[in-house]
């Protein structure tokens, strides 16, 4: 799944990541050897952005069930806000869906509902508080690769 973390200028990159733990007071770290790349908009390097994106995805994946054959090709983009303690501050909303056809329209609605349920079930999110400005508002793309 490609993660898009908007409004905080986070972007998922194709770098390996390891987390120290899930507690919000502990900083996540990227796997050594990945080259940092500064992101002027967020003030975070690529390793930190990736570590944050992976931390969010890891917490969502356990709550997002695989969908049926008809859901293949559907991607649902959902946005929501978080409080500093990881609880939801802004109700998750579907921003867009790609790959919806007449044949899979019912599955598209079910996938959107499943994405929102996954967000609600994953809360409170365990993320490092020192980066709250970067994860206070999240936008994630849910698809079959998640």
JOGI-V200093 format. One record per pair of residues at least 6 apart in sequence whose ideal C-beta (glycine too) atoms are under 7 Angstrom apart, sorted by sequence separation. I is the first residue (numbers start at 0). J is the second residue. If there is no record, write none. Layout:
i=I j=J
i=I j=J
//
This chain:
i=4 j=10
i=19 j=25
i=38 j=44
i=81 j=87
i=82 j=88
i=37 j=44
i=38 j=45
i=41 j=48
i=81 j=88
i=19 j=27
i=36 j=44
i=79 j=87
i=80 j=88
i=99 j=107
i=126 j=134
i=2 j=11
i=18 j=27
i=19 j=28
i=35 j=44
i=36 j=45
i=80 j=89
i=1 j=11
i=35 j=45
i=38 j=48
i=79 j=89
i=17 j=28
i=35 j=46
i=79 j=90
i=96 j=107
i=79 j=91
i=16 j=29
i=17 j=30
i=33 j=46
i=16 j=30
i=77 j=91
i=78 j=92
i=14 j=29
i=15 j=30
i=77 j=92
i=96 j=111
i=77 j=93
i=78 j=94
i=29 j=46
i=77 j=94
i=15 j=33
i=75 j=93
i=76 j=94
i=93 j=111
i=14 j=33
i=76 j=95
i=29 j=49
i=29 j=50
i=75 j=96
i=28 j=50
i=74 j=96
i=27 j=50
i=73 j=96
i=74 j=97
i=27 j=51
i=74 j=98
i=91 j=115
i=73 j=98
i=72 j=98
i=73 j=99
i=27 j=54
i=91 j=118
i=114 j=141
i=91 j=119
i=8 j=38
i=73 j=103
i=14 j=45
i=110 j=141
i=8 j=40
i=9 j=41
i=14 j=46
i=18 j=50
i=87 j=119
i=8 j=41
i=12 j=45
i=16 j=49
i=69 j=102
i=70 j=103
i=73 j=106
i=7 j=41
i=16 j=50
i=69 j=103
i=73 j=107
i=14 j=49
i=75 j=110
i=87 j=122
i=12 j=48
i=18 j=54
i=70 j=106
i=75 j=111
i=86 j=122
i=12 j=49
i=16 j=53
i=69 j=106
i=73 j=110
i=77 j=114
i=85 j=122
i=86 j=123
i=10 j=48
i=11 j=49
i=77 j=115
i=85 j=123
i=9 j=48
i=67 j=106
i=75 j=114
i=79 j=118
i=84 j=123
i=85 j=124
i=66 j=106
i=70 j=110
i=85 j=125
i=11 j=52
i=77 j=118
i=85 j=126
i=9 j=51
i=9 j=52
i=81 j=124
i=66 j=110
i=94 j=138
i=83 j=128
i=4 j=52
i=83 j=131
i=64 j=113
i=2 j=52
i=63 j=113
i=63 j=114
i=2 j=55
i=81 j=134
i=2 j=56
i=63 j=117
i=81 j=135
i=62 j=117
i=80 j=135
i=0 j=56
i=80 j=136
i=81 j=137
i=59 j=117
i=62 j=120
i=79 j=137
i=59 j=118
i=62 j=121
i=78 j=137
i=78 j=138
i=23 j=85
i=59 j=121
i=76 j=138
i=77 j=139
i=58 j=121
i=76 j=140
i=77 j=141
i=58 j=124
i=74 j=140
i=75 j=141
i=58 j=125
i=74 j=141
i=74 j=142
i=55 j=124
i=73 j=142
i=54 j=126
i=71 j=143
i=70 j=143
i=51 j=126
i=66 j=143
i=63 j=141
i=51 j=130
i=59 j=139
i=51 j=133
i=55 j=137
i=63 j=145
i=47 j=130
i=51 j=134
i=55 j=139
i=60 j=145
i=43 j=133
i=41 j=133
i=27 j=127
i=26 j=127
i=23 j=125
i=25 j=127
i=22 j=125
i=23 j=126
i=26 j=129
i=21 j=125
i=23 j=127
i=24 j=128
i=23 j=128
i=9 j=133
i=7 j=132
i=7 j=133
i=7 j=134
i=7 j=135
i=7 j=136
i=4 j=134
i=6 j=136
i=4 j=137
i=5 j=138
i=4 j=138
i=3 j=138
i=3 j=139
i=2 j=139
i=3 j=140
i=2 j=140
i=1 j=140
i=0 j=140
i=0 j=141
i=0 j=142
i=0 j=144
i=0 j=145
//
